[in-house]
Amino acid sequence: MRITRNQSSTPIASDVTCAGGSALTDQTLETNNGGGVVNLENLEAKMASIEVSLGGRRRRGPGGRDLARDLDALRDALADKDSLIQSLKKQLSATLSAARLATQASPGGGARRPPGDSEPELSAEERHALEERAAAVRAELEARRRAIADLRRQLETTHVTDNIDTRIEQAELQYRVGREELELLSLSEQARALTALLQHADARAAAASATLYR
C-alpha cells in the first residue's frame, strides 16, 4: 500500500486590486465565526492523536516490514501537515495586516489620505471582478464541505478493529479530512475578506452619495 501526500490545488494567496492600485491579499485562515486559529489548534490535536493511535501497534510476521514503512510514511505526512498549519498561521497574520492597509492606502501607493479626502470608489469592472471571485470562492466552499461530508461517511462505515490494515485506512481517511478542513478554513477567510471589501465599497459609495445632497 502506498500513502500519497496530497498537495493542495487551492491557491493560498491571490491579490485583489482596488481603485487607485491598493491591494487586498485574500490568503488566510479563519472560519465564518472568526475562530480559525482556535480551530487550527483543535485540528493539530486531532491529527496528533492519529499518530499516537498508530504508534503502539505494528504487525509481526510476513508483511510486517512493509506495514512499518507505511506507518512511517503516514507519520511523515502528518509532519508535513504540521508545517502547513504553521505556514498558514503566518499567512493569516500577514493578510489581516494587508486588509487593514488596503482600506487606508492612497491611490499613489502608501501615503495616508489627508483628513476629509474621500477614498475612490470601485469601478464597475472592479466590482464585477470582485463579485465573480467571491462567487467562485463560495462555490469552492460548498464543494469542500461536500467532500468532507463524504469522507466522514466513509469513516463512519470503517469499523474500529485491531486489524492494522483497517487502522491505517482509518488514519488515511482522518488525514484527508484534516487536509480538506484546512482548505475550508482558507477559503472561508477568502470569502470573508472579499465580502468585507465589497461592504466597504458600498459604505464609501453611500457616504459619497449622501455628501452630494448636503
Secondary structure in CASP SS format (residue, H / E / C, confidence):
PFRMAT SS
TARGET T0000
AUTHOR 0000-0000-0000
METHOD secondary structure of the structure
MODEL  1
M C 1.00
R C 1.00
I C 1.00
T C 1.00
R C 1.00
N C 1.00
Q C 1.00
S C 1.00
S C 1.00
T C 1.00
P C 1.00
I C 1.00
A C 1.00
S C 1.00
D E 1.00
V E 1.00
T E 1.00
C C 1.00
A H 1.00
G H 1.00
G H 1.00
S C 1.00
A E 1.00
L E 1.00
T E 1.00
D C 1.00
Q C 1.00
T C 1.00
L C 1.00
E C 1.00
T C 1.00
N C 1.00
N C 1.00
G C 1.00
G C 1.00
G H 1.00
V H 1.00
V H 1.00
N H 1.00
L H 1.00
E H 1.00
N H 1.00
L H 1.00
E H 1.00
A H 1.00
K H 1.00
M H 1.00
A H 1.00
S H 1.00
I H 1.00
E H 1.00
V H 1.00
S H 1.00
L H 1.00
G H 1.00
G C 1.00
R C 1.00
R C 1.00
R C 1.00
R C 1.00
G C 1.00
P C 1.00
G C 1.00
G H 1.00
R H 1.00
D H 1.00
L H 1.00
A H 1.00
R H 1.00
D H 1.00
L H 1.00
D H 1.00
A H 1.00
L H 1.00
R H 1.00
D H 1.00
A H 1.00
L H 1.00
A H 1.00
D H 1.00
K H 1.00
D H 1.00
S H 1.00
L H 1.00
I H 1.00
Q H 1.00
S H 1.00
L H 1.00
K H 1.00
K H 1.00
Q H 1.00
L H 1.00
S H 1.00
A H 1.00
T H 1.00
L H 1.00
S H 1.00
A H 1.00
A H 1.00
R H 1.00
L H 1.00
A H 1.00
T C 1.00
Q C 1.00
A E 1.00
S C 1.00
P C 1.00
G C 1.00
G C 1.00
G C 1.00
A C 1.00
R E 1.00
R C 1.00
P C 1.00
P C 1.00
G C 1.00
D C 1.00
S C 1.00
E C 1.00
P C 1.00
E C 1.00
L C 1.00
S C 1.00
A H 1.00
E H 1.00
E H 1.00
R H 1.00
H H 1.00
A H 1.00
L H 1.00
E H 1.00
E H 1.00
R H 1.00
A H 1.00
A H 1.00
A H 1.00
V H 1.00
R H 1.00
A H 1.00
E H 1.00
L H 1.00
E H 1.00
A H 1.00
R H 1.00
R H 1.00
R H 1.00
A H 1.00
I H 1.00
A H 1.00
D H 1.00
L H 1.00
R H 1.00
R H 1.00
Q H 1.00
L H 1.00
E H 1.00
T H 1.00
T C 1.00
H C 1.00
V C 1.00
T C 1.00
D C 1.00
N C 1.00
I H 1.00
D H 1.00
T H 1.00
R H 1.00
I H 1.00
E H 1.00
Q H 1.00
A H 1.00
E H 1.00
L H 1.00
Q H 1.00
Y H 1.00
R H 1.00
V H 1.00
G H 1.00
R H 1.00
E H 1.00
E H 1.00
L H 1.00
E H 1.00
L H 1.00
L H 1.00
S H 1.00
L H 1.00
S H 1.00
E H 1.00
Q H 1.00
A H 1.00
R H 1.00
A H 1.00
L H 1.00
T H 1.00
A H 1.00
L H 1.00
L H 1.00
Q H 1.00
H H 1.00
A H 1.00
D H 1.00
A H 1.00
R H 1.00
A H 1.00
A H 1.00
A H 1.00
A H 1.00
S H 1.00
A H 1.00
T H 1.00
L H 1.00
Y C 1.00
R C 1.00
END
